[in-house]
């Protein structure tokens, strides 16, 4: 009789496509987050203000998909709600979901190597804990024995890699939150900000660290990181966490594995480094490709930094800061464009050229590389061409086309506001918000009452994102964009079957 876990993972890993597993995961997590934020905890602004259910669900989706798009101010949430949001960001972050994918990969490979017949014959003894104690009772050919042994090494390597990934996550979060707490305790100006806003030190430190590492971009203050723009030390603590959790996750993980291999001399680490494609983990690449990713990340940061300083050094957004604070703040700002979204400056004060540059950076995927690499996926695609394409290959649209469609839909929904308030509701601002949601970044130009052509006496400037001023239909469309952006890796080849003559 098959073990229960064997049957369960057989269904999950073989009968259900990864896309549906992840969609179900994020959808379920979002609804659970909505219940936790709306029914099991209350905002601290009661009874004067209670957010609408759609705004609470929007926040839950934004936390789960690590998009950090906001339609209500962060200081509305109580300490308990901030804890719930921390959990959502942790469980929805790419590092943790990659750990879960490793668990599924390990079970898939184990199921393929050790069939149900192996269990019945007693060929495998305690597979979970003693993979090295595999006894093969039936005589088989030498090459079959070699393949079987290779599969065992592969499974042990994946299991070890999952432990390394989980340890990597815990070390960075614990170290990062400790450094943030220590900084706030030592620096009076930072501590004063938390006291003034009534924020718990430990909740703020853990929330900000998890948000930064998961590349979500939420901060428990209404002003995001703008209120800390003169606390350069805090910004320097957060910059490495941004990179370690996303764009440099793969290069740093490879360095950790190389270090552990040198220290422990375990064969599994060597196997991981030399067989990255066989492992099937999307964050482990061959050496040259890993170096290409790292060089591209650094190159894009340097390029953005130079352009940003050239155009915004003496702008309204950076006024009042010393040269050192401007340098650190500018570096923090450009690092956040891929894909965290925390901000120390008001984006509405930036020149259109910078906004377009930021939009481009938000669109790029985490592991974009501009150096020539041997594209393994393209080779596989060419090999499969003889088998023909499915219907979905023909009707699926490219990612830019999808973004255009979403932008058009929102423009249609918000057409009255675009007509009556064109300086706030213009195509660039809407497109920027859509790309930010798609890229799971969370940067927003915001909304300003001062830009209204027909001033509204009841209008009050708010610190939440531009989407907070949209209609409920517009917000719902952006929720779909956030899910689409979190799962965009499954549509990377969308539109390839289309031929434009």
C-alpha positions as CSV (number, residue, x, y, z in Angstrom):
1,X,0.0,0.0,0.0
2,X,1.5,3.4,-1.0
3,X,2.3,5.8,1.8
4,X,-0.2,8.7,2.0
5,X,2.5,11.3,1.4
6,X,3.5,9.5,-1.8
7,X,0.0,9.5,-3.2
8,X,-0.6,13.2,-2.2
9,X,2.6,14.5,-3.9
10,X,2.0,12.3,-6.9
11,X,-1.2,14.2,-7.4
12,X,0.3,17.6,-6.7
13,X,3.5,17.2,-8.7
14,X,2.3,15.1,-11.7
15,X,-1.4,15.8,-12.3
16,X,-1.5,19.5,-11.5
17,X,0.6,22.0,-13.5
18,X,2.9,24.3,-11.5
19,X,1.0,27.4,-12.7
20,X,-2.2,26.2,-11.1
21,X,-0.4,25.2,-7.9
22,X,1.1,28.6,-7.5
23,X,-2.1,30.4,-8.5
24,X,-4.0,28.4,-6.0
25,X,-1.3,29.1,-3.4
26,X,-1.4,32.9,-3.8
27,X,-5.2,33.1,-4.2
28,X,-5.7,31.0,-1.0
29,X,-3.1,33.0,0.9
30,X,-4.7,36.3,-0.2
31,X,-8.2,35.3,1.0
32,X,-6.8,34.0,4.3
33,X,-4.9,37.3,4.6
34,X,-8.1,39.2,3.9
35,X,-10.0,37.3,6.7
36,X,-7.1,37.9,9.1
37,X,-6.9,41.6,8.4
38,X,-10.6,42.2,8.3
39,X,-12.2,39.9,10.8
40,X,-9.5,38.7,13.2
41,X,-7.9,42.1,13.7
42,X,-9.0,45.7,13.7
43,X,-7.4,48.9,12.4
44,X,-6.1,51.3,15.0
45,X,-8.1,54.2,13.4
46,X,-11.4,52.9,14.6
47,X,-14.1,54.3,15.0
48,X,-13.2,57.3,12.9
49,X,-12.1,55.3,9.9
50,X,-12.6,51.8,8.7
51,X,-11.2,50.8,5.3
52,X,-13.5,49.2,2.7
53,X,-13.4,45.5,2.2
54,X,-12.0,45.9,-1.3
55,X,-9.1,48.0,0.0
56,X,-8.4,45.4,2.7
57,X,-8.4,42.6,0.1
58,X,-6.3,44.8,-2.2
59,X,-3.8,45.1,0.6
60,X,-3.8,41.4,1.3
61,X,-3.2,40.6,-2.4
62,X,-0.5,43.2,-2.5
63,X,1.3,41.7,0.5
64,X,1.0,38.1,-0.8
65,X,2.2,38.9,-4.3
66,X,4.9,41.3,-2.7
67,X,3.6,44.1,-5.0
68,X,3.3,46.7,-2.2
69,X,0.6,48.6,-4.1
70,X,-1.4,50.6,-1.7
71,X,-4.9,52.1,-1.6
72,X,-5.0,53.1,2.1
73,X,-2.4,54.6,4.4
74,X,-0.1,52.2,6.3
75,X,-0.6,53.8,9.7
76,X,-4.3,52.7,9.5
77,X,-3.2,49.2,10.4
78,X,-2.8,48.1,14.0
79,X,0.3,46.2,15.4
80,X,-1.6,42.9,15.0
81,X,-2.5,43.6,11.4
82,X,1.2,44.5,10.7
83,X,2.2,41.1,12.1
84,X,-0.3,39.4,9.8
85,X,1.0,41.4,6.8
86,X,4.6,40.3,7.8
87,X,3.5,36.7,7.6
88,X,1.9,37.2,4.2
89,X,5.0,38.9,2.8
90,X,7.2,36.2,4.1
91,X,5.1,33.4,2.7
92,X,4.6,35.2,-0.6
93,X,8.2,36.2,-1.1
94,X,10.2,34.7,-3.9
95,X,12.8,33.2,-1.6
96,X,10.3,31.3,0.5
97,X,8.2,30.1,-2.5
98,X,11.4,28.9,-4.2
99,X,12.0,26.8,-1.0
100,X,8.5,25.3,-1.4
101,X,9.2,24.6,-5.1
102,X,12.4,22.8,-4.1
103,X,10.3,20.5,-1.8
104,X,8.0,19.7,-4.7
105,X,11.0,19.1,-7.0
106,X,12.5,16.7,-4.5
107,X,9.3,14.7,-4.2
108,X,8.9,14.6,-8.0
109,X,12.4,13.2,-8.4
110,X,11.9,10.8,-5.6
111,X,8.6,9.5,-7.1
112,X,10.3,9.0,-10.4
113,X,13.3,7.2,-9.0
114,X,11.4,5.0,-6.5
115,X,8.2,3.8,-8.0
116,X,5.4,2.2,-6.1
117,X,6.8,-1.2,-7.1
118,X,10.0,-0.4,-5.3
119,X,8.0,0.1,-2.1
120,X,6.2,-3.2,-2.6
121,X,9.4,-5.2,-3.2
122,X,11.2,-3.6,-0.3
123,X,13.9,-2.2,-2.6
124,X,13.9,1.1,-0.7
125,X,14.4,1.3,3.0
126,X,13.4,4.6,4.8
127,X,13.8,6.8,1.7
128,X,13.2,10.1,3.5
129,X,16.0,9.6,6.1
130,X,18.4,7.1,4.6
131,X,18.7,7.6,0.9
132,X,22.3,6.3,1.1
133,X,21.0,3.0,2.4
134,X,19.4,1.9,-0.9
135,X,19.3,-1.8,-1.5
136,X,18.7,-3.1,-5.0
137,X,17.6,-6.7,-4.9
138,X,17.1,-7.3,-8.6
139,X,20.1,-7.8,-10.9
140,X,20.3,-5.0,-13.4
141,X,22.8,-3.8,-16.0
142,X,25.7,-1.6,-15.0
143,X,24.5,1.5,-16.8
144,X,21.1,1.2,-15.1
145,X,22.8,1.0,-11.7
146,X,24.8,4.1,-12.6
147,X,21.6,6.0,-13.5
148,X,19.9,4.9,-10.3
149,X,22.9,6.0,-8.2
150,X,22.9,9.4,-10.0
151,X,19.2,9.9,-9.2
152,X,19.9,9.2,-5.6
153,X,22.7,11.8,-5.5
154,X,20.4,14.2,-7.2
155,X,17.6,13.7,-4.6
156,X,20.1,14.1,-1.8
157,X,21.5,17.3,-3.4
158,X,18.0,18.8,-3.8
159,X,17.2,18.0,-0.1
160,X,20.4,19.6,1.0
161,X,19.8,22.6,-1.3
162,X,16.4,23.2,0.3
163,X,18.0,23.3,3.7
164,X,20.6,25.8,2.5
165,X,17.8,28.0,1.0
166,X,15.8,28.0,4.2
167,X,18.9,28.7,6.2
168,X,19.8,31.6,3.9
169,X,16.4,33.1,4.4
170,X,16.4,32.8,8.2
171,X,20.0,34.2,8.6
172,X,19.3,37.3,6.5
173,X,16.0,38.1,8.2
174,X,17.3,37.6,11.7
175,X,20.5,39.5,11.0
176,X,18.7,42.2,9.1
177,X,16.0,42.8,11.7
178,X,18.6,42.8,14.4
179,X,20.7,45.5,12.6
180,X,17.5,47.6,12.0
181,X,16.6,47.4,15.7
182,X,20.1,48.2,16.8
183,X,20.3,51.3,14.5
184,X,17.0,52.6,15.8
185,X,18.0,52.1,19.4
186,X,21.3,53.9,18.8
187,X,20.2,56.8,16.6
188,X,17.8,59.2,18.5
189,X,16.2,60.7,15.3
190,X,15.1,57.2,14.0
191,X,13.8,56.2,17.5
192,X,11.9,59.5,17.7
193,X,10.1,58.8,14.5
194,X,8.8,55.4,15.8
195,X,7.7,56.9,19.1
196,X,5.9,59.8,17.4
197,X,4.0,57.4,15.1
198,X,3.3,54.9,17.9
199,X,5.1,52.0,16.2
200,X,6.5,49.0,18.1
201,X,10.3,48.7,17.6
202,X,10.4,45.0,17.1
203,X,7.3,44.9,14.8
204,X,8.8,47.7,12.7
205,X,12.2,46.0,12.4
206,X,10.8,42.6,11.5
207,X,8.1,44.0,9.2
208,X,10.6,46.3,7.3
209,X,13.3,43.5,7.0
210,X,10.8,40.9,5.7
211,X,9.3,43.4,3.4
212,X,12.7,44.5,2.1
213,X,14.1,41.0,1.7
214,X,10.9,39.6,0.1
215,X,11.1,42.7,-2.2
216,X,7.6,43.8,-1.2
217,X,8.3,47.4,-0.4
218,X,5.8,48.1,2.4
219,X,6.9,50.2,5.3
220,X,4.7,50.7,8.4
221,X,4.9,54.5,8.0
222,X,2.6,56.6,5.7
223,X,5.6,58.2,4.1
224,X,7.3,54.9,3.3
225,X,11.1,55.6,3.6
226,X,10.8,59.3,2.8
227,X,10.6,60.0,6.5
228,X,14.0,58.3,7.0
229,X,15.8,59.9,4.0
230,X,18.3,61.6,6.4
231,X,19.0,58.3,8.2
232,X,21.6,57.1,5.7
233,X,22.8,54.3,8.0
234,X,19.4,52.7,7.9
235,X,19.2,52.9,4.1
236,X,22.7,51.3,3.8
237,X,21.5,48.4,6.1
238,X,18.4,47.8,3.8
239,X,20.2,48.0,0.4
240,X,22.0,44.6,0.7
241,X,18.7,43.0,1.9
242,X,17.0,44.3,-1.3
243,X,19.6,42.7,-3.5
244,X,20.0,39.5,-1.5
245,X,16.3,38.8,-1.8
246,X,15.8,39.3,-5.5
247,X,18.2,40.4,-8.3
248,X,21.3,38.9,-6.6
249,X,19.6,36.0,-4.9
250,X,20.9,33.5,-7.5
251,X,24.6,34.8,-7.5
252,X,24.7,35.0,-3.7
253,X,23.1,31.5,-3.3
254,X,25.8,30.1,-5.6
255,X,28.5,31.8,-3.6
256,X,27.0,30.3,-0.4
257,X,27.0,26.8,-1.9
258,X,30.6,27.2,-3.1
259,X,31.6,28.3,0.4
260,X,29.9,25.3,2.0
261,X,31.5,23.0,-0.6
262,X,34.9,24.3,0.3
263,X,34.3,23.9,4.0
264,X,32.4,20.6,4.2
265,X,33.7,18.9,1.0
266,X,30.3,17.3,0.6
267,X,29.8,15.8,-2.9
268,X,26.2,17.1,-3.0
269,X,27.3,20.7,-3.1
270,X,29.7,19.9,-6.0
271,X,26.8,18.1,-7.8
272,X,24.6,21.2,-7.4
273,X,27.2,23.5,-8.9
274,X,28.0,21.3,-11.8
275,X,24.5,20.1,-12.6
276,X,22.4,23.3,-12.2
277,X,20.1,22.4,-15.1
278,X,19.5,18.9,-13.9
279,X,18.5,20.1,-10.4
280,X,15.7,22.1,-12.0
281,X,15.8,25.0,-9.5
282,X,15.1,28.3,-11.1
283,X,17.6,30.2,-9.0
284,X,20.6,28.1,-9.7
285,X,22.4,28.9,-13.0
286,X,25.7,27.8,-14.6
287,X,28.8,29.8,-13.5
288,X,29.0,32.0,-16.6
289,X,25.3,32.8,-16.6
290,X,25.4,33.6,-12.9
291,X,28.3,36.0,-13.5
292,X,26.4,37.6,-16.4
293,X,23.4,38.2,-14.1
294,X,25.5,39.8,-11.4
295,X,27.3,42.1,-13.9
296,X,24.0,43.2,-15.4
297,X,22.5,44.0,-11.9
298,X,25.6,46.1,-11.0
299,X,25.7,47.7,-14.5
300,X,22.0,48.8,-14.3
301,X,22.4,50.2,-10.9
302,X,25.4,52.2,-11.9
303,X,23.7,53.4,-15.1
304,X,20.5,54.5,-13.2
305,X,22.6,56.1,-10.4
306,X,24.5,58.3,-12.9
307,X,21.4,59.3,-14.8
308,X,19.4,60.0,-11.6
309,X,22.2,62.1,-10.1
310,X,22.6,64.0,-13.3
311,X,19.0,64.9,-13.6
312,X,17.8,65.1,-10.0
313,X,20.8,66.3,-7.9
314,X,19.3,69.7,-7.4
315,X,15.6,68.9,-7.8
316,X,12.8,69.6,-5.4
317,X,12.8,66.0,-4.2
318,X,16.4,66.0,-3.0
319,X,16.4,69.5,-1.6
320,X,17.6,70.0,2.0
321,X,19.9,67.0,2.0
322,X,23.7,67.0,2.3
323,X,25.8,65.6,-0.6
324,X,26.4,62.4,1.4
325,X,22.7,62.0,2.0
326,X,21.9,62.6,-1.6
327,X,24.4,59.9,-2.7
328,X,23.0,57.3,-0.3
329,X,19.4,58.3,-1.0
330,X,19.9,58.2,-4.8
331,X,21.6,54.8,-4.5
332,X,18.7,53.5,-2.4
333,X,16.2,54.8,-4.8
334,X,17.7,53.2,-8.0
335,X,18.3,49.9,-6.3
336,X,14.6,49.8,-5.4
337,X,13.4,50.0,-9.0
338,X,14.1,46.3,-9.3
339,X,11.8,45.1,-7.6
340,X,11.2,46.4,-4.0
341,X,9.6,49.8,-4.5
342,X,10.6,51.5,-1.3
343,X,11.2,55.2,-1.9
344,X,13.0,58.1,-0.1
345,X,11.9,60.7,-2.6
346,X,8.5,61.9,-3.9
347,X,8.3,60.4,-7.4
348,X,5.8,63.1,-8.6
349,X,8.7,65.6,-8.5
350,X,10.9,63.6,-10.9
351,X,11.3,64.5,-14.5
352,X,9.4,62.4,-17.1
353,X,12.8,61.0,-18.3
354,X,13.4,59.5,-14.9
355,X,9.9,58.1,-14.6
356,X,10.3,56.4,-18.0
357,X,13.7,54.9,-16.9
358,X,12.1,53.6,-13.7
359,X,9.2,52.1,-15.6
360,X,11.7,50.3,-17.8
361,X,13.6,49.0,-14.8
362,X,10.4,47.8,-13.2
363,X,9.4,45.9,-16.3
364,X,12.7,43.9,-16.5
365,X,12.7,40.5,-14.8
366,X,15.0,39.7,-11.9
367,X,17.5,37.7,-13.9
368,X,17.7,39.9,-17.0
369,X,21.1,39.7,-18.5
370,X,22.5,41.7,-21.4
371,X,25.5,39.4,-21.9
372,X,25.4,36.5,-24.4
373,X,24.5,33.2,-22.6
374,X,23.7,29.7,-23.8
375,X,19.9,29.8,-23.6
376,X,18.9,26.3,-22.5
377,X,15.1,26.9,-22.7
378,X,15.4,28.2,-26.3
379,X,17.2,25.0,-27.3
380,X,14.5,22.9,-25.8
381,X,11.8,24.9,-27.6
382,X,13.5,24.3,-30.9
383,X,13.7,20.6,-30.2
384,X,9.9,20.5,-29.5
385,X,8.9,22.4,-32.6
386,X,8.5,19.2,-34.6
387,X,5.8,18.2,-32.2
388,X,3.7,21.3,-33.0
389,X,2.1,23.9,-30.8
390,X,-0.9,23.8,-28.6
391,X,-3.9,26.1,-28.9
392,X,-2.6,28.2,-25.9
393,X,0.6,28.9,-27.8
394,X,-1.4,30.5,-30.6
395,X,-3.8,32.6,-28.5
396,X,-1.5,33.7,-25.7
397,X,-0.3,37.3,-25.8
398,X,3.1,38.7,-25.0
399,X,3.7,40.4,-21.7
400,X,3.9,43.9,-23.3
401,X,0.6,43.3,-25.1
402,X,-1.1,42.3,-21.8
403,X,0.2,45.4,-20.1
404,X,-1.2,47.5,-23.0
405,X,-4.6,45.8,-22.6
406,X,-4.7,46.3,-18.9
407,X,-3.8,50.0,-19.3
408,X,-6.5,50.4,-21.9
409,X,-9.1,48.8,-19.7
410,X,-8.2,51.1,-16.8
411,X,-8.3,54.1,-19.0
412,X,-11.8,53.1,-20.1
413,X,-12.9,52.6,-16.6
414,X,-11.4,55.9,-15.4
415,X,-12.3,58.0,-18.5
416,X,-14.4,60.5,-16.5
417,X,-11.5,61.2,-14.1
418,X,-9.1,61.4,-17.0
419,X,-11.3,64.1,-18.6
420,X,-11.9,66.1,-15.4
421,X,-8.5,65.7,-13.7
422,X,-6.0,65.2,-16.6
423,X,-2.9,66.2,-14.7
424,X,-3.3,63.4,-12.2
425,X,-5.2,60.9,-14.4
426,X,-3.0,60.8,-17.5
427,X,-1.8,57.8,-19.5
428,X,1.8,58.0,-18.2
429,X,0.7,57.9,-14.5
430,X,-1.7,55.0,-15.2
431,X,0.8,53.1,-17.2
432,X,3.5,53.6,-14.5
433,X,1.1,52.2,-11.9
434,X,0.2,49.2,-14.1
435,X,3.9,48.4,-14.8
436,X,4.7,48.8,-11.1
437,X,2.0,46.3,-10.2
438,X,3.1,43.9,-13.0
439,X,6.7,44.1,-11.9
440,X,5.6,43.6,-8.2
441,X,7.6,46.8,-7.4
442,X,5.0,49.1,-5.8
443,X,6.4,52.5,-6.8
444,X,3.7,55.1,-7.4
445,X,3.6,58.6,-8.6
446,X,0.8,59.2,-6.2
447,X,-2.0,61.8,-6.3
448,X,-1.8,65.5,-5.6
449,X,-4.7,67.8,-4.9
450,X,-2.5,70.7,-6.1
451,X,-2.5,69.2,-9.7
452,X,-6.3,69.4,-9.9
453,X,-7.5,71.7,-12.7
454,X,-10.9,72.1,-11.0
455,X,-9.9,72.3,-7.3
456,X,-12.0,70.3,-4.9
457,X,-12.4,71.9,-1.5
458,X,-12.8,68.5,0.1
459,X,-9.6,67.0,-1.5
460,X,-6.9,66.0,1.0
461,X,-3.4,64.8,0.0
462,X,-2.8,61.2,1.0
463,X,0.4,59.2,1.1
464,X,-1.0,56.0,-0.4
465,X,-0.5,55.1,-4.1
466,X,-2.2,56.6,-7.1
467,X,-4.5,53.5,-7.3
468,X,-6.1,54.6,-4.0
469,X,-8.0,57.3,-6.1
470,X,-9.2,54.8,-8.7
471,X,-12.7,53.4,-8.8
472,X,-13.4,49.9,-7.4
473,X,-13.4,48.5,-10.9
474,X,-10.0,50.0,-11.6
475,X,-8.7,48.6,-8.3
476,X,-10.0,45.1,-9.2
477,X,-8.2,45.2,-12.5
478,X,-5.0,46.1,-10.7
479,X,-5.5,43.1,-8.4
480,X,-5.5,40.9,-11.6
481,X,-2.4,42.7,-12.8
482,X,-0.6,41.9,-9.4
483,X,-1.5,38.2,-9.8
484,X,-0.4,38.3,-13.4
485,X,2.9,40.0,-12.4
486,X,3.6,37.5,-9.7
487,X,3.1,34.6,-12.1
488,X,4.6,36.3,-15.2
489,X,7.3,33.6,-15.5
490,X,4.7,31.3,-16.9
491,X,4.0,33.7,-19.7
492,X,7.5,34.6,-20.7
493,X,7.1,32.9,-24.0
494,X,3.6,34.3,-24.6
495,X,3.1,35.6,-28.1
496,X,6.0,33.7,-29.6
497,X,3.6,31.9,-32.0
498,X,2.4,35.3,-33.4
499,X,3.9,36.4,-36.6
500,X,3.7,40.0,-37.6
501,X,4.4,40.6,-41.3
